[in-house]
Amino acid sequence: MKVVALVSGGKDSVFSLMKCVEHGHSIRCLATLQPPSSNAEVDSFMFQSIGTHVVTSIAECMELPLVVQTLCGQSVATDMSYEPTKGDEVEDLYVLLKRVLELFPDVEAVNTGAIFSNYQRTRVENVCNRLGLTSIAYLWRKNQDELMQEMIDAELNSIVVKVASMGLNPRKHLGHSIADLYPTFLDLHEKYQFHICGEGGEYETLTLDCPLFKKRIVIDEARVVIHSDDMFAPVGLYCIDALHLEDKDIIPHTKTVSHTNATITQTPTTKPTNAKHIPARITSRCFRNQIALSGVICEDTSLSLSDQVHSIFSSIQKYLAQHDVALSNVVFVHIYVRDMAQFAHLNAVYATYFPGLTPPSRSCVQVDMENTLQIDCLAIRGAGPCSTITIATQREVLYIQSLSEWAPMCIGPYCQANTVSKSVIFCAGQIPLKPETMTMLSAEMPTLLNLSYRNGARVLDAVDSNLHHVVSTLVYHTFDSSVGLDLCDQSREILQTNVNEPDEYAHELDSDQSDEENDKAAIRIALATRSPIAAVGVPMLPKAAPVEVELVALTHKAFSTLKPTSFELSENNQLRSATILYPKNALHWVFVC
């Protein structure tokens, strides 16, 4: 894609730009928001202001055009979600990017250096959606220690131009490179939980050189300005008054990743056996505040696809209303289609029923059936803003629409995960997409399955969970039915290893924990060996994926609080079920084998 890079001059925005080039994108121009006067420090929730006047020199070093907009607004709308607000600094970003599109109408995406700030990411995504642009954030949720080392190894020369943290002294640390201060950052992290990449506002940086620069920035005059001489966490600025550019020997920047849109080379050995026709029947089940609907179809298949979708949602709304529940309370949706080629049209109509930033998680598969489509859904009473009852159920969504190296972005009206009451997590189906390019991995089945689980594990990590907390797994595949058993065995192994991702809760098995805490931690690990797994063969999956993994998990807090009192398995030649009992709670899954 042709990209505009939002650059503050700091290490994150420049290194993200390097990642953008590595992944095959073309930088069309740079853009920046600057305070009304140079060297000014603006109190902003969104943007770095110190050192932004040097961005002009960065653009010159890269031989790229620069679009500048004055930062006039303030942090007016400070809720986590954002709607266009007059006078807010985000609207300055909107004006800036709108100008970029006027000057460079071929721009398709916006690159930023966001790492962990949902506040910043959601606002950039809001502006991108309004302008029809894709948000790119290749540093999103990367481990800060590893990211800092990666920056240093990539020869990114950034200096500290602001400090505001315990352990950092303006007179001692300002003007030094991140490579020089990296050991100090590690030490402060051990002592004070200091954010190594400065995500807590501990410090800000200015980039003087990187492999993408054709010239380097050399500072001629600079001064330290003490903004606050606090005894414990003094605040100081490194103000640059004069600089010049210096030529350097150009070494082509090596691209370290593949950009080919590889296709799956492994193909199904046989088509899945046609399912036995079972007459559709709408069923509803209620358990406390949970309402599950299944088998919702449109009987009149002569209607257009759009009208069938409208008919199905009319039925869903009718059934939910009987339980004082609205569509906004739906946290997960299963869509079954007869022909995946119709999905794009279906999806456009589906999206009209879930506007905004809190859609349900979902999975969609093609199945052999007489009807055009069927929708099942799970709703939690009180889990939406339009609830018809006064008792609210807390619901949090993970809805990341930025291209990154973390996990696949949401490209439709669904969330990566819905977490209900800080306890149960309903994850969208994950296929083996390479997050950085959103293209399908070309590999053998074990590797494809592993990537699907890794994508799911990273989603769970973002909502305080991991694969050791998974309580049910559904694996869809497009291969011969005999592959199902292998997929279940491989899935079990992956759950037990947490797909080799770090398990931040592993320390709970340490001997200094109480017996009760050790019991809970041991059961959590044991859950990965016993939670139900089902593999289901289908004719087609989204994007012609060979496999899709659908996970339901508990948050770590829920598992720690609600110690299982029993775990029972039962099975016969038709059904296999697992029941996990908690005090005042019961979770029950039944899988058809």
Secondary structure, DSSP 8 states (H G I E B T S, - for coil): -EEEEE--SSHHHHHHHHHHHHTT-EEEEEEEEE-SSTT-----SS---TTGGGHHHHHHHHT--EEEEE---B----SSS----TTBHHHHHHHHHHHHHHH-TT--EEE---SS-HHHHHHHHHHHHHHT-EEE-TTTT--HHHHHHHHHHTT-EEEEEEEESTT--HHHHTT-BHHHHHHHHHHHHHHH---TT-TTSSEEEEEEE-TT-SEEEEEEEEEEEEEE--SSS-EEEEEEEEEEEEE---------S-----------SS------------EEEEETTEEEEEEE--S-TTS-HHHHHHHHHHHHHHHHHTTT--GGGEEEEEEEES-GGGHHHHHHHHHTTS-SS---EEEEEE---SSSEEEEEEEETT-STT-SSS----EEEE---EE-SSS----SS--SEEEETTTEEEE--B--EETTTTEE--S-HHHHHHHHHHHHHHHHHHTT--GGGEEEEEEEESS-TTHHHHHHHHHHHHHHHGGG---TTGGGGSTTS-HHHHHHHHHHHHHHHHS-EEEEE-SB-GGG-SEEEEEEEE-HHHHHHS--SEEEEEE-SSEEEEEEEETTEEEEEEEE-
